[in-house]
Structures are given as C-alpha cells and as structure tokens.
Amino acid sequence: SEEQKLDWADLFILTTNPVGLRRDHVFPKLPLPLRDTVETYSAELKSIAKILFAKMAIALNVTPEEMEKFFDDDLVQRLRMNYYPPCPQPDQVIGLTPHSDTTGLTILLQVNE
C-alpha cells in the first residue's frame, strides 16, 4: 500500500563462530585489516556474552552450568552490520521494520556519525 513504510538499509552479515560455519568463499577474501578486526571483535563479544550469560543465570536462579547447556562454545555467532544511507524520500521508508531477534542474546553496538 502507499502508506506502508519500506525497509531502507544495506546489510552485511558474517557468521564468525564456530569457524567451521564460515563461508569459505567470503571470509578469506575480506581485506586483511577487516578480517583481523572481525576476529578480535568476535573474540571480545564471546567473552562479554559468557559474562552476560553467567549474570542471566543468577537472575533466573539457575546454575551457570545449566545456562552453559544452552549457550556453549558451539554457539553460532553472527556479525551483522547495518548501514542506513540517506533516502531521497525519507517519509516513505524506515531503517528496518520493527522485529524480534531470534537469538539467545543480541549485543548491539550503535555508531552514529
């Protein structure tokens, strides 16, 4: 319909962990500085996630071991980068339509220009 707002964003999504799930035709072809940054960022996110899962276990009154059953080292980790370019008709678009993430944990880094 003419009143419907449309998504207006460029997306780049990489599976970072486990390493075996990475796309062989994508990851090795990334520029080395980006690859190194993604590796470092991914490792730091994993560390933060482990801390948050331990805190969540306390809040949910379960043991850390029970939480680890759901979120172990084989947990799939994806890095999604969204870019919202200027739109010539901003009244007709929205960055991304409202949604729910279907993951156990989403860590959001918001960078504004």
N, CA, C and O atoms as CSV, one atom per row, in Angstrom:
chain,resi,resn,atom,element,x,y,z
A,1,SER,N,N,0.835,-1.183,0.000
A,1,SER,CA,C,0.000,0.000,0.000
A,1,SER,C,C,0.880,1.246,0.000
A,1,SER,O,O,2.065,1.178,0.323
A,2,GLU,N,N,0.308,2.350,-0.354
A,2,GLU,CA,C,1.075,3.591,-0.413
A,2,GLU,C,C,1.469,4.089,0.974
A,2,GLU,O,O,2.419,4.860,1.107
A,3,GLU,N,N,0.746,3.655,2.009
A,3,GLU,CA,C,1.050,4.086,3.368
A,3,GLU,C,C,2.113,3.213,4.031
A,3,GLU,O,O,2.642,3.569,5.084
A,4,GLN,N,N,2.424,2.086,3.425
A,4,GLN,CA,C,3.384,1.151,4.004
A,4,GLN,C,C,4.798,1.730,3.958
A,4,GLN,O,O,5.243,2.240,2.930
A,5,LYS,N,N,5.490,1.641,5.093
A,5,LYS,CA,C,6.890,2.057,5.152
A,5,LYS,C,C,7.761,0.896,4.692
A,5,LYS,O,O,7.505,-0.254,5.051
A,6,LEU,N,N,8.777,1.188,3.908
A,6,LEU,CA,C,9.663,0.166,3.372
A,6,LEU,C,C,11.003,0.187,4.095
A,6,LEU,O,O,11.453,1.236,4.557
A,7,ASP,N,N,11.645,-0.996,4.190
A,7,ASP,CA,C,12.992,-1.064,4.760
A,7,ASP,C,C,13.944,-0.275,3.865
A,7,ASP,O,O,13.833,-0.303,2.640
A,8,TRP,N,N,14.877,0.424,4.497
A,8,TRP,CA,C,15.875,1.187,3.752
A,8,TRP,C,C,17.202,1.022,4.470
A,8,TRP,O,O,17.551,1.808,5.350
A,9,ALA,N,N,17.935,-0.009,4.083
A,9,ALA,CA,C,19.218,-0.274,4.732
A,9,ALA,C,C,20.047,-1.199,3.854
A,9,ALA,O,O,19.513,-2.007,3.094
A,10,ASP,N,N,21.342,-1.065,3.974
A,10,ASP,CA,C,22.274,-2.018,3.381
A,10,ASP,C,C,22.767,-2.902,4.518
A,10,ASP,O,O,23.121,-2.402,5.586
A,11,LEU,N,N,22.792,-4.214,4.295
A,11,LEU,CA,C,23.178,-5.161,5.338
A,11,LEU,C,C,24.363,-5.999,4.884
A,11,LEU,O,O,24.481,-6.355,3.711
A,12,PHE,N,N,25.237,-6.307,5.833
A,12,PHE,CA,C,26.345,-7.232,5.595
A,12,PHE,C,C,26.395,-8.156,6.797
A,12,PHE,O,O,26.599,-7.702,7.922
A,13,ILE,N,N,26.209,-9.453,6.569
A,13,ILE,CA,C,26.128,-10.415,7.665
A,13,ILE,C,C,27.208,-11.475,7.488
A,13,ILE,O,O,27.341,-12.071,6.419
A,14,LEU,N,N,27.979,-11.702,8.553
A,14,LEU,CA,C,29.030,-12.721,8.555
A,14,LEU,C,C,28.798,-13.678,9.712
A,14,LEU,O,O,28.552,-13.240,10.836
A,15,THR,N,N,28.872,-14.968,9.457
A,15,THR,CA,C,28.931,-15.936,10.545
A,15,THR,C,C,30.388,-15.983,10.980
A,15,THR,O,O,31.277,-16.248,10.170
A,16,THR,N,N,30.630,-15.724,12.267
A,16,THR,CA,C,32.004,-15.656,12.761
A,16,THR,C,C,32.396,-16.882,13.585
A,16,THR,O,O,33.562,-17.278,13.589
A,17,ASN,N,N,31.435,-17.482,14.278
A,17,ASN,CA,C,31.709,-18.670,15.093
A,17,ASN,C,C,30.526,-19.617,15.039
A,17,ASN,O,O,29.388,-19.167,14.911
A,18,PRO,N,N,30.760,-20.900,15.132
A,18,PRO,CA,C,32.042,-21.572,15.068
A,18,PRO,C,C,32.692,-21.383,13.694
A,18,PRO,O,O,32.008,-21.187,12.689
A,19,VAL,N,N,33.998,-21.444,13.674
A,19,VAL,CA,C,34.766,-21.187,12.460
A,19,VAL,C,C,34.321,-22.103,11.314
A,19,VAL,O,O,34.336,-21.694,10.153
A,20,GLY,N,N,33.929,-23.323,11.633
A,20,GLY,CA,C,33.501,-24.271,10.605
A,20,GLY,C,C,32.257,-23.853,9.847
A,20,GLY,O,O,31.985,-24.391,8.773
A,21,LEU,N,N,31.493,-22.905,10.380
A,21,LEU,CA,C,30.282,-22.436,9.695
A,21,LEU,C,C,30.528,-21.211,8.815
A,21,LEU,O,O,29.615,-20.731,8.144
A,22,ARG,N,N,31.744,-20.717,8.819
A,22,ARG,CA,C,32.045,-19.548,7.982
A,22,ARG,C,C,31.957,-19.922,6.510
A,22,ARG,O,O,32.231,-21.059,6.125
A,23,ARG,N,N,31.579,-18.966,5.710
A,23,ARG,CA,C,31.508,-19.165,4.261
A,23,ARG,C,C,32.920,-19.099,3.688
A,23,ARG,O,O,33.562,-18.049,3.707
A,24,ASP,N,N,33.389,-20.229,3.181
A,24,ASP,CA,C,34.755,-20.297,2.649
A,24,ASP,C,C,34.992,-19.323,1.503
A,24,ASP,O,O,36.120,-18.881,1.281
A,25,HIS,N,N,33.940,-18.991,0.781
A,25,HIS,CA,C,34.111,-18.101,-0.363
A,25,HIS,C,C,34.027,-16.618,0.021
A,25,HIS,O,O,34.215,-15.751,-0.832
A,26,VAL,N,N,33.747,-16.320,1.292
A,26,VAL,CA,C,33.623,-14.922,1.708
A,26,VAL,C,C,34.738,-14.512,2.669
A,26,VAL,O,O,35.502,-13.591,2.382
A,27,PHE,N,N,34.826,-15.194,3.800
A,27,PHE,CA,C,35.711,-14.740,4.873
A,27,PHE,C,C,37.172,-14.594,4.441
A,27,PHE,O,O,37.778,-13.561,4.729
A,28,PRO,N,N,37.761,-15.577,3.767
A,28,PRO,CA,C,39.171,-15.434,3.381
A,28,PRO,C,C,39.423,-14.301,2.387
A,28,PRO,O,O,40.555,-13.835,2.251
A,29,LYS,N,N,38.379,-13.860,1.698
A,29,LYS,CA,C,38.549,-12.807,0.695
A,29,LYS,C,C,38.347,-11.402,1.263
A,29,LYS,O,O,38.507,-10.413,0.548
A,30,LEU,N,N,37.998,-11.315,2.535
A,30,LEU,CA,C,37.871,-9.993,3.155
A,30,LEU,C,C,39.255,-9.355,3.246
A,30,LEU,O,O,40.249,-10.061,3.411
A,31,PRO,N,N,39.328,-8.037,3.141
A,31,PRO,CA,C,40.631,-7.386,3.329
A,31,PRO,C,C,41.201,-7.754,4.702
A,31,PRO,O,O,40.470,-7.823,5.690
A,32,LEU,N,N,42.503,-7.988,4.750
A,32,LEU,CA,C,43.149,-8.457,5.978
A,32,LEU,C,C,42.856,-7.573,7.194
A,32,LEU,O,O,42.580,-8.112,8.265
A,33,PRO,N,N,42.902,-6.232,7.078
A,33,PRO,CA,C,42.580,-5.420,8.263
A,33,PRO,C,C,41.156,-5.672,8.782
A,33,PRO,O,O,40.935,-5.709,9.992
A,34,LEU,N,N,40.198,-5.844,7.870
A,34,LEU,CA,C,38.823,-6.132,8.292
A,34,LEU,C,C,38.753,-7.514,8.934
A,34,LEU,O,O,38.113,-7.683,9.972
A,35,ARG,N,N,39.398,-8.493,8.331
A,35,ARG,CA,C,39.409,-9.853,8.881
A,35,ARG,C,C,39.981,-9.863,10.299
A,35,ARG,O,O,39.412,-10.480,11.199
A,36,ASP,N,N,41.104,-9.179,10.490
A,36,ASP,CA,C,41.726,-9.116,11.820
A,36,ASP,C,C,40.808,-8.426,12.827
A,36,ASP,O,O,40.679,-8.871,13.968
A,37,THR,N,N,40.178,-7.346,12.398
A,37,THR,CA,C,39.255,-6.621,13.279
A,37,THR,C,C,38.060,-7.494,13.644
A,37,THR,O,O,37.639,-7.519,14.800
A,38,VAL,N,N,37.517,-8.203,12.670
A,38,VAL,CA,C,36.377,-9.092,12.925
A,38,VAL,C,C,36.775,-10.199,13.897
A,38,VAL,O,O,36.005,-10.535,14.796
A,39,GLU,N,N,37.961,-10.766,13.728
A,39,GLU,CA,C,38.438,-11.825,14.638
A,39,GLU,C,C,38.536,-11.301,16.072
A,39,GLU,O,O,38.069,-11.949,17.009
A,40,THR,N,N,39.140,-10.136,16.235
A,40,THR,CA,C,39.304,-9.549,17.571
A,40,THR,C,C,37.951,-9.197,18.172
A,40,THR,O,O,37.676,-9.518,19.328
A,41,TYR,N,N,37.112,-8.538,17.387
A,41,TYR,CA,C,35.785,-8.125,17.847
A,41,TYR,C,C,34.948,-9.348,18.236
A,41,TYR,O,O,34.263,-9.338,19.259
A,42,SER,N,N,35.009,-10.385,17.423
A,42,SER,CA,C,34.257,-11.607,17.675
A,42,SER,C,C,34.694,-12.270,18.981
A,42,SER,O,O,33.857,-12.723,19.762
A,43,ALA,N,N,35.994,-12.323,19.214
A,43,ALA,CA,C,36.511,-12.920,20.454
A,43,ALA,C,C,36.061,-12.115,21.674
A,43,ALA,O,O,35.693,-12.687,22.700
A,44,GLU,N,N,36.092,-10.796,21.559
A,44,GLU,CA,C,35.650,-9.944,22.672
A,44,GLU,C,C,34.154,-10.105,22.931
A,44,GLU,O,O,33.721,-10.152,24.083
A,45,LEU,N,N,33.368,-10.189,21.865
A,45,LEU,CA,C,31.927,-10.396,22.039
A,45,LEU,C,C,31.639,-11.720,22.733
A,45,LEU,O,O,30.745,-11.808,23.574
A,46,LYS,N,N,32.399,-12.743,22.378
A,46,LYS,CA,C,32.210,-14.053,23.010
A,46,LYS,C,C,32.495,-13.960,24.508
A,46,LYS,O,O,31.772,-14.544,25.316
A,47,SER,N,N,33.540,-13.229,24.878
A,47,SER,CA,C,33.867,-13.048,26.300
A,47,SER,C,C,32.757,-12.297,27.028
A,47,SER,O,O,32.362,-12.671,28.132
A,48,ILE,N,N,32.263,-11.246,26.405
A,48,ILE,CA,C,31.174,-10.465,27.009
A,48,ILE,C,C,29.922,-11.328,27.143
A,48,ILE,O,O,29.238,-11.278,28.165
A,49,ALA,N,N,29.622,-12.117,26.115
A,49,ALA,CA,C,28.436,-12.979,26.153
A,49,ALA,C,C,28.526,-13.980,27.301
A,49,ALA,O,O,27.532,-14.218,27.987
A,50,LYS,N,N,29.695,-14.566,27.519
A,50,LYS,CA,C,29.855,-15.525,28.621
A,50,LYS,C,C,29.583,-14.857,29.971
A,50,LYS,O,O,28.948,-15.449,30.843
A,51,ILE,N,N,30.061,-13.639,30.135
A,51,ILE,CA,C,29.808,-12.896,31.378
A,51,ILE,C,C,28.313,-12.622,31.526
A,51,ILE,O,O,27.744,-12.813,32.600
A,52,LEU,N,N,27.682,-12.173,30.441
A,52,LEU,CA,C,26.248,-11.875,30.498
A,52,LEU,C,C,25.421,-13.127,30.768
A,52,LEU,O,O,24.447,-13.075,31.518
A,53,PHE,N,N,25.801,-14.255,30.162
A,53,PHE,CA,C,25.068,-15.498,30.418
A,53,PHE,C,C,25.185,-15.914,31.883
A,53,PHE,O,O,24.220,-16.410,32.463
A,54,ALA,N,N,26.352,-15.718,32.479
A,54,ALA,CA,C,26.525,-16.040,33.902
A,54,ALA,C,C,25.632,-15.145,34.757
A,54,ALA,O,O,25.017,-15.611,35.717
A,55,LYS,N,N,25.561,-13.861,34.410
A,55,LYS,CA,C,24.689,-12.931,35.150
A,55,LYS,C,C,23.218,-13.291,34.945
A,55,LYS,O,O,22.414,-13.202,35.873
A,56,MET,N,N,22.875,-13.697,33.722
A,56,MET,CA,C,21.497,-14.108,33.452
A,56,MET,C,C,21.134,-15.344,34.271
A,56,MET,O,O,20.009,-15.457,34.758
A,57,ALA,N,N,22.074,-16.266,34.424
A,57,ALA,CA,C,21.828,-17.474,35.212
A,57,ALA,C,C,21.478,-17.100,36.649
A,57,ALA,O,O,20.549,-17.657,37.234
A,58,ILE,N,N,22.225,-16.156,37.211
A,58,ILE,CA,C,21.945,-15.705,38.582
A,58,ILE,C,C,20.547,-15.097,38.650
A,58,ILE,O,O,19.773,-15.404,39.558
A,59,ALA,N,N,20.228,-14.234,37.687
A,59,ALA,CA,C,18.917,-13.571,37.681
A,59,ALA,C,C,17.773,-14.567,37.505
A,59,ALA,O,O,16.676,-14.357,38.023
A,60,LEU,N,N,18.030,-15.648,36.774
A,60,LEU,CA,C,16.999,-16.661,36.533
A,60,LEU,C,C,16.992,-17.755,37.594
A,60,LEU,O,O,16.186,-18.685,37.545
A,61,ASN,N,N,17.911,-17.624,38.559
A,61,ASN,CA,C,18.015,-18.588,39.650
A,61,ASN,C,C,18.317,-20.001,39.144
A,61,ASN,O,O,17.740,-20.982,39.613
A,62,VAL,N,N,19.233,-20.079,38.180
A,62,VAL,CA,C,19.730,-21.367,37.698
A,62,VAL,C,C,21.246,-21.358,37.827
A,62,VAL,O,O,21.860,-20.302,37.984
A,63,THR,N,N,21.832,-22.521,37.761
A,63,THR,CA,C,23.287,-22.589,37.883
A,63,THR,C,C,23.936,-22.181,36.559
A,63,THR,O,O,23.333,-22.330,35.496
A,64,PRO,N,N,25.153,-21.672,36.627
A,64,PRO,CA,C,25.862,-21.350,35.382
A,64,PRO,C,C,25.980,-22.570,34.463
A,64,PRO,O,O,25.948,-22.435,33.240
A,65,GLU,N,N,26.118,-23.764,35.059
A,65,GLU,CA,C,26.219,-24.985,34.262
A,65,GLU,C,C,24.939,-25.239,33.461
A,65,GLU,O,O,24.993,-25.676,32.312
A,66,GLU,N,N,23.792,-24.961,34.081
A,66,GLU,CA,C,22.525,-25.122,33.362
A,66,GLU,C,C,22.449,-24.159,32.181
A,66,GLU,O,O,21.975,-24.521,31.104
A,67,MET,N,N,22.915,-22.942,32.390
A,67,MET,CA,C,22.904,-21.947,31.320
A,67,MET,C,C,23.865,-22.355,30.206
A,67,MET,O,O,23.570,-22.163,29.026
A,68,GLU,N,N,25.007,-22.915,30.580
A,68,GLU,CA,C,26.005,-23.320,29.589
A,68,GLU,C,C,25.500,-24.437,28.682
A,68,GLU,O,O,25.977,-24.582,27.557
A,69,LYS,N,N,24.541,-25.229,29.160
A,69,LYS,CA,C,23.962,-26.275,28.315
A,69,LYS,C,C,23.309,-25.663,27.078
A,69,LYS,O,O,23.323,-26.255,25.999
A,70,PHE,N,N,22.739,-24.477,27.249
A,70,PHE,CA,C,22.062,-23.808,26.143
A,70,PHE,C,C,23.016,-22.957,25.308
A,70,PHE,O,O,22.818,-22.795,24.103
A,71,PHE,N,N,24.042,-22.419,25.948
A,71,PHE,CA,C,24.945,-21.485,25.278
A,71,PHE,C,C,26.389,-21.939,25.473
A,71,PHE,O,O,27.119,-21.387,26.297
A,72,ASP,N,N,26.789,-22.946,24.709
A,72,ASP,CA,C,28.133,-23.493,24.855
A,72,ASP,C,C,29.085,-22.900,23.814
A,72,ASP,O,O,28.739,-21.940,23.126
A,73,ASP,N,N,30.271,-23.470,23.702
A,73,ASP,CA,C,31.280,-22.945,22.777
A,73,ASP,C,C,30.912,-23.130,21.310
A,73,ASP,O,O,31.510,-22.496,20.441
A,74,ASP,N,N,29.936,-23.990,21.024
A,74,ASP,CA,C,29.495,-24.174,19.642
A,74,ASP,C,C,28.396,-23.191,19.250
A,74,ASP,O,O,27.810,-23.292,18.172
A,75,LEU,N,N,28.131,-22.250,20.130
A,75,LEU,CA,C,27.099,-21.255,19.876
A,75,LEU,C,C,27.404,-20.493,18.589
A,75,LEU,O,O,28.532,-20.052,18.371
A,76,VAL,N,N,26.406,-20.346,17.756
A,76,VAL,CA,C,26.582,-19.617,16.497
A,76,VAL,C,C,26.614,-18.121,16.794
A,76,VAL,O,O,25.751,-17.582,17.488
A,77,GLN,N,N,27.624,-17.482,16.253
A,77,GLN,CA,C,27.784,-16.038,16.427
A,77,GLN,C,C,27.818,-15.404,15.044
A,77,GLN,O,O,28.580,-15.818,14.170
A,78,ARG,N,N,26.985,-14.398,14.866
A,78,ARG,CA,C,26.962,-13.676,13.592
A,78,ARG,C,C,27.216,-12.202,13.852
A,78,ARG,O,O,26.818,-11.645,14.875
A,79,LEU,N,N,27.878,-11.607,12.914
A,79,LEU,CA,C,28.137,-10.175,12.950
A,79,LEU,C,C,27.312,-9.559,11.828
A,79,LEU,O,O,27.481,-9.892,10.655
A,80,ARG,N,N,26.432,-8.668,12.207
A,80,ARG,CA,C,25.568,-8.019,11.217
A,80,ARG,C,C,25.837,-6.526,11.260
A,80,ARG,O,O,25.745,-5.888,12.309
A,81,MET,N,N,26.166,-5.989,10.113
A,81,MET,CA,C,26.417,-4.554,10.008
A,81,MET,C,C,25.310,-3.932,9.172
A,81,MET,O,O,25.054,-4.355,8.045
A,82,ASN,N,N,24.663,-2.934,9.733
A,82,ASN,CA,C,23.587,-2.222,9.045
A,82,ASN,C,C,24.066,-0.819,8.709
A,82,ASN,O,O,24.683,-0.145,9.534
A,83,TYR,N,N,23.777,-0.394,7.505
A,83,TYR,CA,C,24.079,0.976,7.083
A,83,TYR,C,C,22.790,1.578,6.554
A,83,TYR,O,O,22.103,0.977,5.728
A,84,TYR,N,N,22.473,2.755,7.030
A,84,TYR,CA,C,21.245,3.431,6.630
A,84,TYR,C,C,21.603,4.657,5.798
A,84,TYR,O,O,21.786,5.746,6.341
A,85,PRO,N,N,21.702,4.483,4.483
A,85,PRO,CA,C,22.083,5.619,3.638
A,85,PRO,C,C,20.966,6.655,3.571
A,85,PRO,O,O,19.803,6.337,3.817
A,86,PRO,N,N,21.320,7.887,3.241
A,86,PRO,CA,C,20.273,8.904,3.074
A,86,PRO,C,C,19.278,8.463,2.001
A,86,PRO,O,O,19.655,7.856,0.998
A,87,CYS,N,N,18.036,8.770,2.224
A,87,CYS,CA,C,16.983,8.378,1.287
A,87,CYS,C,C,16.357,9.634,0.690
A,87,CYS,O,O,16.080,10.592,1.412
A,88,PRO,N,N,16.132,9.637,-0.618
A,88,PRO,CA,C,15.517,10.816,-1.236
A,88,PRO,C,C,14.056,11.021,-0.825
A,88,PRO,O,O,13.515,12.117,-0.977
A,89,GLN,N,N,13.418,9.967,-0.303
A,89,GLN,CA,C,12.029,10.076,0.146
A,89,GLN,C,C,11.906,9.492,1.557
A,89,GLN,O,O,11.293,8.440,1.740
A,90,PRO,N,N,12.485,10.166,2.553
A,90,PRO,CA,C,12.534,9.601,3.903
A,90,PRO,C,C,11.170,9.352,4.540
A,90,PRO,O,O,11.061,8.528,5.448
A,91,ASP,N,N,10.147,10.034,4.091
A,91,ASP,CA,C,8.819,9.822,4.664
A,91,ASP,C,C,8.213,8.488,4.233
A,91,ASP,O,O,7.192,8.071,4.780
A,92,GLN,N,N,8.824,7.814,3.262
A,92,GLN,CA,C,8.285,6.551,2.763
A,92,GLN,C,C,9.060,5.327,3.257
A,92,GLN,O,O,8.721,4.194,2.914
A,93,VAL,N,N,10.092,5.556,4.059
A,93,VAL,CA,C,10.919,4.424,4.478
A,93,VAL,C,C,11.158,4.444,5.982
A,93,VAL,O,O,10.938,5.445,6.663
A,94,ILE,N,N,11.611,3.309,6.463
A,94,ILE,CA,C,12.054,3.158,7.846
A,94,ILE,C,C,13.367,2.385,7.761
A,94,ILE,O,O,13.542,1.587,6.840
A,95,GLY,N,N,14.288,2.598,8.691
A,95,GLY,CA,C,15.571,1.877,8.626
A,95,GLY,C,C,15.346,0.389,8.463
A,95,GLY,O,O,15.631,-0.170,7.405
A,96,LEU,N,N,14.844,-0.249,9.484
A,96,LEU,CA,C,14.407,-1.641,9.429
A,96,LEU,C,C,13.074,-1.714,10.157
A,96,LEU,O,O,12.883,-1.068,11.188
A,97,THR,N,N,12.167,-2.494,9.622
A,97,THR,CA,C,10.865,-2.605,10.270
A,97,THR,C,C,11.030,-3.234,11.654
A,97,THR,O,O,11.953,-4.020,11.870
A,98,PRO,N,N,10.152,-2.897,12.581
A,98,PRO,CA,C,10.237,-3.495,13.920
A,98,PRO,C,C,10.247,-5.020,13.817
A,98,PRO,O,O,9.524,-5.611,13.015
A,99,HIS,N,N,11.085,-5.638,14.649
A,99,HIS,CA,C,11.244,-7.088,14.592
A,99,HIS,C,C,11.746,-7.600,15.933
A,99,HIS,O,O,12.109,-6.820,16.814
A,100,SER,N,N,11.762,-8.898,16.075
A,100,SER,CA,C,12.360,-9.559,17.235
A,100,SER,C,C,13.534,-10.383,16.741
A,100,SER,O,O,13.446,-11.038,15.703
A,101,ASP,N,N,14.624,-10.352,17.477
A,101,ASP,CA,C,15.760,-11.201,17.137
A,101,ASP,C,C,15.470,-12.603,17.653
A,101,ASP,O,O,14.938,-12.769,18.751
A,102,THR,N,N,15.816,-13.595,16.871
A,102,THR,CA,C,15.535,-14.984,17.241
A,102,THR,C,C,16.784,-15.656,17.791
A,102,THR,O,O,17.094,-16.798,17.453
A,103,THR,N,N,17.491,-14.932,18.638
A,103,THR,CA,C,18.723,-15.451,19.221
A,103,THR,C,C,18.618,-15.435,20.736
A,103,THR,O,O,17.701,-14.842,21.304
A,104,GLY,N,N,19.569,-16.095,21.379
A,104,GLY,CA,C,19.601,-16.092,22.834
A,104,GLY,C,C,20.051,-14.757,23.391
A,104,GLY,O,O,19.650,-14.368,24.488
A,105,LEU,N,N,20.881,-14.058,22.638
A,105,LEU,CA,C,21.429,-12.791,23.109
A,105,LEU,C,C,21.828,-11.942,21.913
A,105,LEU,O,O,22.473,-12.427,20.983
A,106,THR,N,N,21.447,-10.691,21.943
A,106,THR,CA,C,21.870,-9.733,20.922
A,106,THR,C,C,22.673,-8.653,21.622
A,106,THR,O,O,22.204,-8.042,22.583
A,107,ILE,N,N,23.877,-8.420,21.141
A,107,ILE,CA,C,24.715,-7.335,21.658
A,107,ILE,C,C,24.783,-6.293,20.556
A,107,ILE,O,O,25.256,-6.568,19.453
A,108,LEU,N,N,24.315,-5.114,20.860
A,108,LEU,CA,C,24.188,-4.065,19.858
A,108,LEU,C,C,25.230,-2.981,20.093
A,108,LEU,O,O,25.333,-2.425,21.186
A,109,LEU,N,N,25.990,-2.693,19.064
A,109,LEU,CA,C,26.922,-1.571,19.084
A,109,LEU,C,C,26.360,-0.540,18.127
A,109,LEU,O,O,26.298,-0.769,16.920
A,110,GLN,N,N,25.955,0.588,18.664
A,110,GLN,CA,C,25.386,1.639,17.836
A,110,GLN,C,C,26.435,2.708,17.609
A,110,GLN,O,O,26.996,3.259,18.556
A,111,VAL,N,N,26.692,2.994,16.350
A,111,VAL,CA,C,27.670,4.014,15.989
A,111,VAL,C,C,26.948,5.080,15.180
A,111,VAL,O,O,26.348,4.789,14.145
A,112,ASN,N,N,27.008,6.294,15.652
A,112,ASN,CA,C,26.406,7.411,14.931
A,112,ASN,C,C,27.508,8.276,14.351
A,112,ASN,O,O,28.594,8.391,14.920
A,113,GLU,N,N,27.215,8.877,13.223
A,113,GLU,CA,C,28.209,9.763,12.610
A,113,GLU,C,C,28.328,11.036,13.396
A,113,GLU,O,O,29.116,11.912,13.037
